Amino acid sequence: MIGIFFLAIFPACLIISALTDVYEFKIPNWVSLTLWLGYFPAALLLGAPGELVLQSTFFGFAVFVVCFGLFAVKFFGGGDAKLLAAAAPWIGLSAFVPFLFSMALAGGAVAIFLIAFRKMPVLPVYAHAPWLIRMHQNKHELPYAVAISAGGLWTFPQTPLFQIAFGG
């Protein structure tokens, strides 16, 4: 039963990262660190095979290397790179392609929404929500943690630890 509690780290960290990215255009380091470190007790308490944990750990490192490269060429931000790398062990190889597809769809939806939102005039009500003004004015920033989180939440039932916990 306690393994289920640790399994909840994944969706909780994704939701927190999406909300903070929308609100501040930042993903706190502690969220990615909690996500990365939380994988190991969750896997242990759910009885994941050692081979799966090792494979997922190496997969997370590989995703980190690729994401670091994408960050270096300014394809996306450092917070996004860390979040993707920290989420990779949870998602695993088996669910990674559906995750990427879901993330791309969500990213497109977020981009279309922001384009439309930023074409509208600034409304007086935004004065009560400074984050809306930042979202409206930052024409070149996209809170991509929303897309990463949506992709992760959408594919969560396909992930290895979820499958171990609930069957499938």
CNS distance restraints for C-alpha pairs under 8 A (distance, minus, plus):
assign (resid   1 and name CA) (resid   5 and name CA) 7.07 0.50 0.50
assign (resid   2 and name CA) (resid   6 and name CA) 6.64 0.50 0.50
assign (resid   2 and name CA) (resid  45 and name CA) 7.12 0.50 0.50
assign (resid   3 and name CA) (resid   7 and name CA) 6.12 0.50 0.50
assign (resid   3 and name CA) (resid  41 and name CA) 7.81 0.50 0.50
assign (resid   3 and name CA) (resid  42 and name CA) 5.51 0.50 0.50
assign (resid   3 and name CA) (resid  43 and name CA) 7.78 0.50 0.50
assign (resid   3 and name CA) (resid  44 and name CA) 7.99 0.50 0.50
assign (resid   3 and name CA) (resid  45 and name CA) 4.76 0.50 0.50
assign (resid   3 and name CA) (resid  46 and name CA) 5.09 0.50 0.50
assign (resid   3 and name CA) (resid 165 and name CA) 7.93 0.50 0.50
assign (resid   4 and name CA) (resid   8 and name CA) 6.41 0.50 0.50
assign (resid   4 and name CA) (resid  42 and name CA) 7.64 0.50 0.50
assign (resid   4 and name CA) (resid  46 and name CA) 7.55 0.50 0.50
assign (resid   4 and name CA) (resid 165 and name CA) 7.10 0.50 0.50
assign (resid   5 and name CA) (resid   9 and name CA) 7.33 0.50 0.50
assign (resid   6 and name CA) (resid  38 and name CA) 6.83 0.50 0.50
assign (resid   6 and name CA) (resid  39 and name CA) 7.87 0.50 0.50
assign (resid   6 and name CA) (resid  41 and name CA) 6.93 0.50 0.50
assign (resid   6 and name CA) (resid  42 and name CA) 4.82 0.50 0.50
assign (resid   7 and name CA) (resid  39 and name CA) 7.90 0.50 0.50
assign (resid   7 and name CA) (resid  42 and name CA) 5.59 0.50 0.50
assign (resid   7 and name CA) (resid 161 and name CA) 7.47 0.50 0.50
assign (resid   7 and name CA) (resid 162 and name CA) 7.47 0.50 0.50
assign (resid   8 and name CA) (resid  12 and name CA) 6.11 0.50 0.50
assign (resid   9 and name CA) (resid  13 and name CA) 5.92 0.50 0.50
assign (resid   9 and name CA) (resid  34 and name CA) 7.82 0.50 0.50
assign (resid   9 and name CA) (resid  35 and name CA) 6.57 0.50 0.50
assign (resid   9 and name CA) (resid  38 and name CA) 6.50 0.50 0.50
assign (resid  10 and name CA) (resid  14 and name CA) 6.30 0.50 0.50
assign (resid  10 and name CA) (resid  35 and name CA) 6.24 0.50 0.50
assign (resid  10 and name CA) (resid  38 and name CA) 7.92 0.50 0.50
assign (resid  10 and name CA) (resid  39 and name CA) 7.97 0.50 0.50
assign (resid  10 and name CA) (resid  87 and name CA) 7.55 0.50 0.50
assign (resid  10 and name CA) (resid  90 and name CA) 7.25 0.50 0.50
assign (resid  11 and name CA) (resid  15 and name CA) 6.12 0.50 0.50
assign (resid  11 and name CA) (resid 149 and name CA) 7.94 0.50 0.50
assign (resid  11 and name CA) (resid 152 and name CA) 7.72 0.50 0.50
assign (resid  11 and name CA) (resid 153 and name CA) 6.34 0.50 0.50
assign (resid  12 and name CA) (resid  16 and name CA) 6.20 0.50 0.50
assign (resid  13 and name CA) (resid  17 and name CA) 6.02 0.50 0.50
assign (resid  13 and name CA) (resid  31 and name CA) 5.83 0.50 0.50
assign (resid  13 and name CA) (resid  32 and name CA) 7.49 0.50 0.50
assign (resid  13 and name CA) (resid  34 and name CA) 7.50 0.50 0.50
assign (resid  13 and name CA) (resid  35 and name CA) 6.19 0.50 0.50
assign (resid  14 and name CA) (resid  18 and name CA) 6.21 0.50 0.50
assign (resid  14 and name CA) (resid 145 and name CA) 7.77 0.50 0.50
assign (resid  14 and name CA) (resid 148 and name CA) 7.76 0.50 0.50
assign (resid  14 and name CA) (resid 149 and name CA) 4.86 0.50 0.50
assign (resid  14 and name CA) (resid 152 and name CA) 7.41 0.50 0.50
assign (resid  14 and name CA) (resid 153 and name CA) 7.68 0.50 0.50
assign (resid  15 and name CA) (resid  19 and name CA) 6.22 0.50 0.50
assign (resid  15 and name CA) (resid 149 and name CA) 6.43 0.50 0.50
assign (resid  16 and name CA) (resid  20 and name CA) 6.11 0.50 0.50
assign (resid  16 and name CA) (resid  31 and name CA) 7.46 0.50 0.50
assign (resid  17 and name CA) (resid  21 and name CA) 5.98 0.50 0.50
assign (resid  17 and name CA) (resid  27 and name CA) 5.41 0.50 0.50
assign (resid  17 and name CA) (resid  28 and name CA) 7.24 0.50 0.50
assign (resid  17 and name CA) (resid  31 and name CA) 6.72 0.50 0.50
assign (resid  17 and name CA) (resid 145 and name CA) 6.09 0.50 0.50
assign (resid  17 and name CA) (resid 146 and name CA) 7.63 0.50 0.50
assign (resid  17 and name CA) (resid 149 and name CA) 7.52 0.50 0.50
assign (resid  18 and name CA) (resid  22 and name CA) 6.22 0.50 0.50
assign (resid  18 and name CA) (resid  27 and name CA) 7.77 0.50 0.50
assign (resid  18 and name CA) (resid 143 and name CA) 7.45 0.50 0.50
assign (resid  18 and name CA) (resid 144 and name CA) 7.81 0.50 0.50
assign (resid  18 and name CA) (resid 145 and name CA) 4.80 0.50 0.50
assign (resid  18 and name CA) (resid 146 and name CA) 4.47 0.50 0.50
assign (resid  18 and name CA) (resid 147 and name CA) 7.98 0.50 0.50
assign (resid  18 and name CA) (resid 149 and name CA) 6.25 0.50 0.50
assign (resid  19 and name CA) (resid  23 and name CA) 6.08 0.50 0.50
assign (resid  19 and name CA) (resid 146 and name CA) 7.53 0.50 0.50
assign (resid  20 and name CA) (resid  24 and name CA) 5.62 0.50 0.50
assign (resid  20 and name CA) (resid  25 and name CA) 6.84 0.50 0.50
assign (resid  20 and name CA) (resid  26 and name CA) 6.17 0.50 0.50
assign (resid  20 and name CA) (resid  27 and name CA) 6.05 0.50 0.50
assign (resid  20 and name CA) (resid  28 and name CA) 7.65 0.50 0.50
assign (resid  21 and name CA) (resid  25 and name CA) 4.20 0.50 0.50
assign (resid  21 and name CA) (resid  26 and name CA) 4.70 0.50 0.50
assign (resid  21 and name CA) (resid  27 and name CA) 5.51 0.50 0.50
assign (resid  21 and name CA) (resid 143 and name CA) 5.28 0.50 0.50
assign (resid  21 and name CA) (resid 144 and name CA) 7.56 0.50 0.50
assign (resid  21 and name CA) (resid 145 and name CA) 6.16 0.50 0.50
assign (resid  21 and name CA) (resid 146 and name CA) 7.37 0.50 0.50
assign (resid  22 and name CA) (resid  26 and name CA) 7.92 0.50 0.50
assign (resid  22 and name CA) (resid 131 and name CA) 7.68 0.50 0.50
assign (resid  22 and name CA) (resid 135 and name CA) 7.51 0.50 0.50
assign (resid  22 and name CA) (resid 143 and name CA) 5.56 0.50 0.50
assign (resid  22 and name CA) (resid 146 and name CA) 7.51 0.50 0.50
assign (resid  23 and name CA) (resid 131 and name CA) 5.35 0.50 0.50
assign (resid  23 and name CA) (resid 132 and name CA) 7.97 0.50 0.50
assign (resid  24 and name CA) (resid 131 and name CA) 6.91 0.50 0.50
assign (resid  25 and name CA) (resid 141 and name CA) 7.75 0.50 0.50
assign (resid  25 and name CA) (resid 142 and name CA) 7.79 0.50 0.50
assign (resid  25 and name CA) (resid 143 and name CA) 5.90 0.50 0.50
assign (resid  26 and name CA) (resid  79 and name CA) 6.68 0.50 0.50
assign (resid  27 and name CA) (resid  31 and name CA) 7.21 0.50 0.50
assign (resid  27 and name CA) (resid  32 and name CA) 7.89 0.50 0.50
assign (resid  27 and name CA) (resid  79 and name CA) 5.22 0.50 0.50
assign (resid  27 and name CA) (resid  80 and name CA) 7.35 0.50 0.50
assign (resid  27 and name CA) (resid  83 and name CA) 7.84 0.50 0.50
assign (resid  27 and name CA) (resid 145 and name CA) 7.58 0.50 0.50
assign (resid  28 and name CA) (resid  32 and name CA) 7.14 0.50 0.50
assign (resid  28 and name CA) (resid  79 and name CA) 7.39 0.50 0.50
assign (resid  29 and name CA) (resid  33 and name CA) 6.12 0.50 0.50
assign (resid  29 and name CA) (resid  79 and name CA) 7.39 0.50 0.50
assign (resid  29 and name CA) (resid  82 and name CA) 8.00 0.50 0.50
assign (resid  30 and name CA) (resid  34 and name CA) 5.86 0.50 0.50
assign (resid  31 and name CA) (resid  35 and name CA) 6.10 0.50 0.50
assign (resid  31 and name CA) (resid  83 and name CA) 7.98 0.50 0.50
assign (resid  32 and name CA) (resid  36 and name CA) 6.11 0.50 0.50
assign (resid  32 and name CA) (resid  82 and name CA) 6.18 0.50 0.50
assign (resid  32 and name CA) (resid  83 and name CA) 5.24 0.50 0.50
assign (resid  32 and name CA) (resid  86 and name CA) 5.69 0.50 0.50
assign (resid  32 and name CA) (resid  87 and name CA) 7.96 0.50 0.50
assign (resid  33 and name CA) (resid  37 and name CA) 5.99 0.50 0.50
assign (resid  33 and name CA) (resid  86 and name CA) 7.16 0.50 0.50
assign (resid  34 and name CA) (resid  38 and name CA) 5.54 0.50 0.50
assign (resid  35 and name CA) (resid  39 and name CA) 6.52 0.50 0.50
assign (resid  35 and name CA) (resid  86 and name CA) 5.73 0.50 0.50
assign (resid  35 and name CA) (resid  87 and name CA) 6.63 0.50 0.50
assign (resid  36 and name CA) (resid  40 and name CA) 7.88 0.50 0.50
assign (resid  36 and name CA) (resid  86 and name CA) 4.54 0.50 0.50
assign (resid  36 and name CA) (resid  87 and name CA) 6.89 0.50 0.50
assign (resid  36 and name CA) (resid  89 and name CA) 7.69 0.50 0.50
assign (resid  37 and name CA) (resid  41 and name CA) 7.77 0.50 0.50
assign (resid  38 and name CA) (resid  42 and name CA) 6.27 0.50 0.50
assign (resid  39 and name CA) (resid  43 and name CA) 6.03 0.50 0.50
assign (resid  39 and name CA) (resid  89 and name CA) 7.08 0.50 0.50
assign (resid  39 and name CA) (resid  90 and name CA) 6.44 0.50 0.50
assign (resid  40 and name CA) (resid  44 and name CA) 6.11 0.50 0.50
assign (resid  40 and name CA) (resid  53 and name CA) 7.57 0.50 0.50
assign (resid  41 and name CA) (resid  45 and name CA) 5.88 0.50 0.50
assign (resid  42 and name CA) (resid  46 and name CA) 5.98 0.50 0.50
assign (resid  42 and name CA) (resid 161 and name CA) 7.87 0.50 0.50
assign (resid  43 and name CA) (resid  47 and name CA) 6.13 0.50 0.50
assign (resid  43 and name CA) (resid  48 and name CA) 5.08 0.50 0.50
assign (resid  43 and name CA) (resid  53 and name CA) 6.93 0.50 0.50
assign (resid  43 and name CA) (resid 161 and name CA) 6.61 0.50 0.50
assign (resid  44 and name CA) (resid  48 and name CA) 6.02 0.50 0.50
assign (resid  46 and name CA) (resid 161 and name CA) 7.27 0.50 0.50
assign (resid  46 and name CA) (resid 164 and name CA) 6.87 0.50 0.50
assign (resid  46 and name CA) (resid 165 and name CA) 6.31 0.50 0.50
assign (resid  47 and name CA) (resid 164 and name CA) 7.78 0.50 0.50
assign (resid  48 and name CA) (resid  52 and name CA) 6.63 0.50 0.50
assign (resid  48 and name CA) (resid  53 and name CA) 6.88 0.50 0.50
assign (resid  48 and name CA) (resid 161 and name CA) 7.06 0.50 0.50
assign (resid  48 and name CA) (resid 164 and name CA) 7.04 0.50 0.50
assign (resid  49 and name CA) (resid  53 and name CA) 6.59 0.50 0.50
assign (resid  50 and name CA) (resid  54 and name CA) 6.11 0.50 0.50
assign (resid  51 and name CA) (resid  55 and name CA) 6.00 0.50 0.50
assign (resid  52 and name CA) (resid  56 and name CA) 5.96 0.50 0.50
assign (resid  53 and name CA) (resid  57 and name CA) 6.03 0.50 0.50
assign (resid  53 and name CA) (resid  89 and name CA) 7.85 0.50 0.50
assign (resid  54 and name CA) (resid  58 and name CA) 6.28 0.50 0.50
assign (resid  55 and name CA) (resid  59 and name CA) 6.06 0.50 0.50
assign (resid  56 and name CA) (resid  60 and name CA) 6.09 0.50 0.50
assign (resid  56 and name CA) (resid  88 and name CA) 7.27 0.50 0.50
assign (resid  56 and name CA) (resid  89 and name CA) 4.39 0.50 0.50
assign (resid  56 and name CA) (resid  90 and name CA) 7.33 0.50 0.50
assign (resid  56 and name CA) (resid  92 and name CA) 5.61 0.50 0.50
assign (resid  56 and name CA) (resid  93 and name CA) 7.39 0.50 0.50
assign (resid  57 and name CA) (resid  61 and name CA) 6.43 0.50 0.50
assign (resid  57 and name CA) (resid  89 and name CA) 5.68 0.50 0.50
assign (resid  58 and name CA) (resid  62 and name CA) 6.18 0.50 0.50
assign (resid  59 and name CA) (resid  63 and name CA) 6.16 0.50 0.50
assign (resid  59 and name CA) (resid  88 and name CA) 6.69 0.50 0.50
assign (resid  59 and name CA) (resid  89 and name CA) 6.39 0.50 0.50
assign (resid  59 and name CA) (resid  92 and name CA) 7.22 0.50 0.50
assign (resid  59 and name CA) (resid  93 and name CA) 7.33 0.50 0.50
assign (resid  60 and name CA) (resid  64 and name CA) 6.14 0.50 0.50
assign (resid  60 and name CA) (resid  85 and name CA) 5.26 0.50 0.50
assign (resid  60 and name CA) (resid  86 and name CA) 6.54 0.50 0.50
assign (resid  60 and name CA) (resid  87 and name CA) 7.54 0.50 0.50
assign (resid  60 and name CA) (resid  88 and name CA) 4.90 0.50 0.50
assign (resid  60 and name CA) (resid  89 and name CA) 5.14 0.50 0.50
assign (resid  61 and name CA) (resid  65 and name CA) 6.32 0.50 0.50
assign (resid  61 and name CA) (resid  85 and name CA) 6.89 0.50 0.50
assign (resid  62 and name CA) (resid  66 and name CA) 6.38 0.50 0.50
assign (resid  63 and name CA) (resid  67 and name CA) 5.94 0.50 0.50
assign (resid  63 and name CA) (resid  84 and name CA) 7.28 0.50 0.50
assign (resid  63 and name CA) (resid  85 and name CA) 5.27 0.50 0.50
assign (resid  63 and name CA) (resid  88 and name CA) 6.81 0.50 0.50
assign (resid  64 and name CA) (resid  68 and name CA) 5.87 0.50 0.50
assign (resid  64 and name CA) (resid  81 and name CA) 6.80 0.50 0.50
assign (resid  64 and name CA) (resid  82 and name CA) 6.92 0.50 0.50
assign (resid  64 and name CA) (resid  84 and name CA) 7.46 0.50 0.50
assign (resid  64 and name CA) (resid  85 and name CA) 4.68 0.50 0.50
assign (resid  64 and name CA) (resid  86 and name CA) 7.99 0.50 0.50
assign (resid  65 and name CA) (resid  69 and name CA) 6.35 0.50 0.50
assign (resid  66 and name CA) (resid  70 and name CA) 6.37 0.50 0.50
assign (resid  67 and name CA) (resid  71 and name CA) 6.04 0.50 0.50
assign (resid  67 and name CA) (resid  81 and name CA) 4.92 0.50 0.50
assign (resid  67 and name CA) (resid  82 and name CA) 7.68 0.50 0.50
assign (resid  67 and name CA) (resid  84 and name CA) 7.53 0.50 0.50
assign (resid  67 and name CA) (resid  85 and name CA) 7.25 0.50 0.50
assign (resid  68 and name CA) (resid  72 and name CA) 6.06 0.50 0.50
assign (resid  68 and name CA) (resid  78 and name CA) 7.62 0.50 0.50
assign (resid  68 and name CA) (resid  81 and name CA) 6.30 0.50 0.50
assign (resid  69 and name CA) (resid  73 and name CA) 6.45 0.50 0.50
assign (resid  70 and name CA) (resid  74 and name CA) 6.26 0.50 0.50
assign (resid  70 and name CA) (resid  75 and name CA) 5.16 0.50 0.50
assign (resid  70 and name CA) (resid  76 and name CA) 6.46 0.50 0.50
assign (resid  70 and name CA) (resid  81 and name CA) 7.84 0.50 0.50
assign (resid  71 and name CA) (resid  75 and name CA) 5.63 0.50 0.50
assign (resid  71 and name CA) (resid  76 and name CA) 5.30 0.50 0.50
assign (resid  71 and name CA) (resid  77 and name CA) 5.71 0.50 0.50
assign (resid  71 and name CA) (resid  78 and name CA) 5.91 0.50 0.50
assign (resid  71 and name CA) (resid  81 and name CA) 6.66 0.50 0.50
assign (resid  76 and name CA) (resid  80 and name CA) 6.61 0.50 0.50
assign (resid  76 and name CA) (resid  81 and name CA) 7.25 0.50 0.50
assign (resid  77 and name CA) (resid  81 and name CA) 6.40 0.50 0.50
assign (resid  78 and name CA) (resid  82 and name CA) 6.19 0.50 0.50
assign (resid  79 and name CA) (resid  83 and name CA) 6.04 0.50 0.50
assign (resid  80 and name CA) (resid  84 and name CA) 6.09 0.50 0.50
assign (resid  80 and name CA) (resid 144 and name CA) 6.83 0.50 0.50
assign (resid  80 and name CA) (resid 145 and name CA) 6.21 0.50 0.50
assign (resid  81 and name CA) (resid  85 and name CA) 6.21 0.50 0.50
assign (resid  82 and name CA) (resid  86 and name CA) 6.02 0.50 0.50
assign (resid  83 and name CA) (resid  87 and name CA) 6.05 0.50 0.50
assign (resid  83 and name CA) (resid 145 and name CA) 7.69 0.50 0.50
assign (resid  84 and name CA) (resid  88 and name CA) 6.07 0.50 0.50
assign (resid  84 and name CA) (resid 148 and name CA) 7.16 0.50 0.50
assign (resid  85 and name CA) (resid  89 and name CA) 7.73 0.50 0.50
assign (resid  86 and name CA) (resid  90 and name CA) 7.90 0.50 0.50
assign (resid  87 and name CA) (resid  91 and name CA) 6.28 0.50 0.50
assign (resid  87 and name CA) (resid 152 and name CA) 7.77 0.50 0.50
assign (resid  88 and name CA) (resid  92 and name CA) 5.88 0.50 0.50
assign (resid  88 and name CA) (resid  96 and name CA) 7.75 0.50 0.50
assign (resid  90 and name CA) (resid 159 and name CA) 6.65 0.50 0.50
assign (resid  90 and name CA) (resid 160 and name CA) 7.39 0.50 0.50
assign (resid  90 and name CA) (resid 161 and name CA) 7.05 0.50 0.50
assign (resid  91 and name CA) (resid  95 and name CA) 5.70 0.50 0.50
assign (resid  91 and name CA) (resid  96 and name CA) 6.05 0.50 0.50
assign (resid  91 and name CA) (resid  99 and name CA) 7.57 0.50 0.50
assign (resid  91 and name CA) (resid 152 and name CA) 7.30 0.50 0.50
assign (resid  91 and name CA) (resid 155 and name CA) 7.77 0.50 0.50
assign (resid  91 and name CA) (resid 156 and name CA) 7.15 0.50 0.50
assign (resid  91 and name CA) (resid 158 and name CA) 7.96 0.50 0.50
assign (resid  91 and name CA) (resid 159 and name CA) 5.07 0.50 0.50
assign (resid  91 and name CA) (resid 160 and name CA) 7.10 0.50 0.50
assign (resid  92 and name CA) (resid  96 and name CA) 6.06 0.50 0.50
assign (resid  92 and name CA) (resid 159 and name CA) 6.37 0.50 0.50
assign (resid  92 and name CA) (resid 160 and name CA) 6.60 0.50 0.50
assign (resid  93 and name CA) (resid  97 and name CA) 7.84 0.50 0.50
assign (resid  94 and name CA) (resid 158 and name CA) 7.87 0.50 0.50
assign (resid  94 and name CA) (resid 159 and name CA) 7.18 0.50 0.50
assign (resid  94 and name CA) (resid 160 and name CA) 7.57 0.50 0.50
assign (resid  95 and name CA) (resid  99 and name CA) 6.04 0.50 0.50
assign (resid  95 and name CA) (resid 155 and name CA) 6.80 0.50 0.50
assign (resid  95 and name CA) (resid 158 and name CA) 5.84 0.50 0.50
assign (resid  95 and name CA) (resid 159 and name CA) 5.66 0.50 0.50
assign (resid  95 and name CA) (resid 160 and name CA) 7.94 0.50 0.50
assign (resid  96 and name CA) (resid 100 and name CA) 6.10 0.50 0.50
assign (resid  97 and name CA) (resid 101 and name CA) 6.23 0.50 0.50
assign (resid  98 and name CA) (resid 102 and name CA) 6.09 0.50 0.50
assign (resid  98 and name CA) (resid 155 and name CA) 6.64 0.50 0.50
assign (resid  99 and name CA) (resid 103 and name CA) 5.93 0.50 0.50
assign (resid  99 and name CA) (resid 151 and name CA) 5.18 0.50 0.50
assign (resid  99 and name CA) (resid 152 and name CA) 6.09 0.50 0.50
assign (resid  99 and name CA) (resid 154 and name CA) 7.51 0.50 0.50
assign (resid  99 and name CA) (resid 155 and name CA) 5.68 0.50 0.50
assign (resid 100 and name CA) (resid 104 and name CA) 6.04 0.50 0.50
assign (resid 100 and name CA) (resid 151 and name CA) 6.90 0.50 0.50
assign (resid 101 and name CA) (resid 105 and name CA) 6.30 0.50 0.50
assign (resid 101 and name CA) (resid 151 and name CA) 7.58 0.50 0.50
assign (resid 102 and name CA) (resid 106 and name CA) 6.13 0.50 0.50
assign (resid 102 and name CA) (resid 150 and name CA) 7.23 0.50 0.50
assign (resid 102 and name CA) (resid 151 and name CA) 4.54 0.50 0.50
assign (resid 102 and name CA) (resid 152 and name CA) 7.91 0.50 0.50
assign (resid 102 and name CA) (resid 154 and name CA) 6.93 0.50 0.50
assign (resid 102 and name CA) (resid 155 and name CA) 7.61 0.50 0.50
assign (resid 103 and name CA) (resid 107 and name CA) 5.94 0.50 0.50
assign (resid 103 and name CA) (resid 147 and name CA) 5.07 0.50 0.50
assign (resid 103 and name CA) (resid 148 and name CA) 5.35 0.50 0.50
assign (resid 103 and name CA) (resid 149 and name CA) 7.68 0.50 0.50
assign (resid 103 and name CA) (resid 150 and name CA) 6.39 0.50 0.50
assign (resid 103 and name CA) (resid 151 and name CA) 4.12 0.50 0.50
assign (resid 103 and name CA) (resid 152 and name CA) 7.44 0.50 0.50
assign (resid 104 and name CA) (resid 108 and name CA) 6.14 0.50 0.50
assign (resid 104 and name CA) (resid 147 and name CA) 7.12 0.50 0.50
assign (resid 104 and name CA) (resid 151 and name CA) 7.82 0.50 0.50
assign (resid 105 and name CA) (resid 109 and name CA) 6.30 0.50 0.50
assign (resid 105 and name CA) (resid 147 and name CA) 7.85 0.50 0.50
assign (resid 106 and name CA) (resid 110 and name CA) 6.13 0.50 0.50
assign (resid 106 and name CA) (resid 146 and name CA) 7.68 0.50 0.50
assign (resid 106 and name CA) (resid 147 and name CA) 4.80 0.50 0.50
assign (resid 106 and name CA) (resid 148 and name CA) 7.89 0.50 0.50
assign (resid 106 and name CA) (resid 150 and name CA) 6.39 0.50 0.50
assign (resid 106 and name CA) (resid 151 and name CA) 6.88 0.50 0.50
assign (resid 107 and name CA) (resid 111 and name CA) 6.08 0.50 0.50
assign (resid 107 and name CA) (resid 144 and name CA) 6.62 0.50 0.50
assign (resid 107 and name CA) (resid 146 and name CA) 7.54 0.50 0.50
assign (resid 107 and name CA) (resid 147 and name CA) 4.70 0.50 0.50
assign (resid 107 and name CA) (resid 148 and name CA) 7.80 0.50 0.50
assign (resid 108 and name CA) (resid 112 and name CA) 6.14 0.50 0.50
assign (resid 109 and name CA) (resid 113 and name CA) 6.11 0.50 0.50
assign (resid 110 and name CA) (resid 114 and name CA) 6.10 0.50 0.50
assign (resid 110 and name CA) (resid 142 and name CA) 7.97 0.50 0.50
assign (resid 110 and name CA) (resid 146 and name CA) 7.67 0.50 0.50
assign (resid 110 and name CA) (resid 147 and name CA) 7.16 0.50 0.50
assign (resid 111 and name CA) (resid 115 and name CA) 6.11 0.50 0.50
assign (resid 111 and name CA) (resid 142 and name CA) 7.13 0.50 0.50
assign (resid 112 and name CA) (resid 116 and name CA) 6.31 0.50 0.50
assign (resid 113 and name CA) (resid 117 and name CA) 6.02 0.50 0.50
assign (resid 114 and name CA) (resid 118 and name CA) 5.84 0.50 0.50
assign (resid 114 and name CA) (resid 136 and name CA) 7.93 0.50 0.50
assign (resid 114 and name CA) (resid 142 and name CA) 7.99 0.50 0.50
assign (resid 115 and name CA) (resid 119 and name CA) 6.31 0.50 0.50
assign (resid 116 and name CA) (resid 120 and name CA) 6.73 0.50 0.50
assign (resid 117 and name CA) (resid 136 and name CA) 6.94 0.50 0.50
assign (resid 118 and name CA) (resid 135 and name CA) 7.99 0.50 0.50
assign (resid 118 and name CA) (resid 136 and name CA) 5.11 0.50 0.50
assign (resid 118 and name CA) (resid 137 and name CA) 7.35 0.50 0.50
assign (resid 118 and name CA) (resid 139 and name CA) 7.36 0.50 0.50
assign (resid 122 and name CA) (resid 126 and name CA) 6.99 0.50 0.50
assign (resid 122 and name CA) (resid 133 and name CA) 7.39 0.50 0.50
assign (resid 122 and name CA) (resid 136 and name CA) 7.43 0.50 0.50
assign (resid 125 and name CA) (resid 129 and name CA) 7.35 0.50 0.50
assign (resid 126 and name CA) (resid 130 and name CA) 6.33 0.50 0.50
assign (resid 126 and name CA) (resid 132 and name CA) 5.82 0.50 0.50
assign (resid 126 and name CA) (resid 133 and name CA) 5.98 0.50 0.50
assign (resid 127 and name CA) (resid 133 and name CA) 7.40 0.50 0.50
assign (resid 129 and name CA) (resid 133 and name CA) 7.14 0.50 0.50
assign (resid 130 and name CA) (resid 134 and name CA) 6.42 0.50 0.50
assign (resid 131 and name CA) (resid 135 and name CA) 6.05 0.50 0.50
assign (resid 132 and name CA) (resid 136 and name CA) 6.05 0.50 0.50
assign (resid 133 and name CA) (resid 137 and name CA) 6.06 0.50 0.50
assign (resid 134 and name CA) (resid 138 and name CA) 5.88 0.50 0.50
assign (resid 135 and name CA) (resid 139 and name CA) 7.86 0.50 0.50
assign (resid 143 and name CA) (resid 147 and name CA) 7.92 0.50 0.50
assign (resid 144 and name CA) (resid 148 and name CA) 6.33 0.50 0.50
assign (resid 145 and name CA) (resid 149 and name CA) 5.78 0.50 0.50
assign (resid 146 and name CA) (resid 150 and name CA) 6.03 0.50 0.50
assign (resid 147 and name CA) (resid 151 and name CA) 6.05 0.50 0.50
assign (resid 148 and name CA) (resid 152 and name CA) 6.12 0.50 0.50
assign (resid 149 and name CA) (resid 153 and name CA) 5.98 0.50 0.50
assign (resid 150 and name CA) (resid 154 and name CA) 5.94 0.50 0.50
assign (resid 151 and name CA) (resid 155 and name CA) 6.19 0.50 0.50
assign (resid 152 and name CA) (resid 156 and name CA) 5.74 0.50 0.50
assign (resid 155 and name CA) (resid 159 and name CA) 6.75 0.50 0.50
assign (resid 156 and name CA) (resid 162 and name CA) 6.82 0.50 0.50
assign (resid 157 and name CA) (resid 162 and name CA) 5.64 0.50 0.50
assign (resid 157 and name CA) (resid 163 and name CA) 6.75 0.50 0.50
assign (resid 158 and name CA) (resid 162 and name CA) 6.83 0.50 0.50
assign (resid 158 and name CA) (resid 163 and name CA) 6.59 0.50 0.50
assign (resid 159 and name CA) (resid 163 and name CA) 6.19 0.50 0.50
assign (resid 160 and name CA) (resid 164 and name CA) 6.19 0.50 0.50
assign (resid 161 and name CA) (resid 165 and name CA) 6.10 0.50 0.50
assign (resid 162 and name CA) (resid 166 and name CA) 5.97 0.50 0.50
assign (resid 162 and name CA) (resid 167 and name CA) 7.52 0.50 0.50
assign (resid 163 and name CA) (resid 167 and name CA) 4.73 0.50 0.50
assign (resid 163 and name CA) (resid 168 and name CA) 5.35 0.50 0.50
assign (resid 164 and name CA) (resid 168 and name CA) 7.70 0.50 0.50
